[in-house]
């Protein structure tokens, strides 16, 4: 078994397989809550697709034997709007 971590940039289809809805028409968060929670549910796939079209991308994907198996949102702190307003993180001395 081979495990590999790759950037999500340029891999929206794989990201959609991991975080997208399991059935057509179902709502899902698309991991946007900390980035921009104001994105309407039906616009979240396009929002994440646009992030996948940029560098550094919205995070990383984990592959097991070249099959996408997981996801982690990793990006510059400035892209997490909700975290920038966090009183808890500000109190912890995080910039």
N, C-alpha and C positions, 0 to 999 in steps of 0.2 A: 504494500500500500504506500503510495506516494502522496504527501501533503505539500501544498504549495500556497503561498499567499501572494496575490497579485493586486495591483491598483484597480479600482473600479473604473477609472478613466478609460473611456472607449469600450466599456463592457456593460452597457445598459441592459441588454437582453439577459445577461447572467444575473445582474442585480434584480431585475424584475422577477426572475424565477425564485429568488430567495425571499424578497420582501413584498412582492406583489400579491394580489388576492389569489386564493386557490380556485375560486369559481368566478366566471365573468359577471361583472356588475356588482360584486361585493366590495364594500369599502375596506380600506386598510390605511395605516398611518404612513407607510413608505418612509419611516424614520425621519420625518420632517419636524417633529415636535420641538426640538431644541434649535433647529435652524430657522424656521419661519412657520410658526404654528398657525398663521393666518392664511396659509395656502388652502383653498377649498379642496375637499376630498377628490373631486373629479379632475383637478388640475395637478395633483401630486405626481402622477407618472411623468408628465411633461416637465415638471420642475426638476425631478431627479434625473431625467434624461438630459436636460440642459447641463446639470452639474457633471454628468458623466462625459459631456463633450468638452470639458475644461480641465486644465491641470491645476491642482493635483488630483481633482476628482473628489467625490464625496466620501471616500473611504477605501476599504480593502475587501476583497473577496477571498474566501478560502476554497481551495479545490482539493478534492481527494480523487486520485487517479484521473485527473483532468475533468472531473465532474464538479460543478459548483456545489458547495456544501454549506457555506456560511458567509456571514457578512459582519463587518464592524465599521461603524461610522467614525472615521478619523479624518480630521481636517484642521486647518488653522483655527484657533480659538475665535478669531474675529468673524468666522462664518456661523457661529452658534449664537445668534442674537439673544436667545433666552438666557444663555449662560452669562452674557455680558451684563445683564441687568440683575443678576443673582446677588442678593444681600449676603447669603451664606458664603459664597465663594469670595466675595469682596472682603468679608470679615476674616477669611482664612489667609488673607494676604496675597491672593492670586491676582496677577495683573489682568 
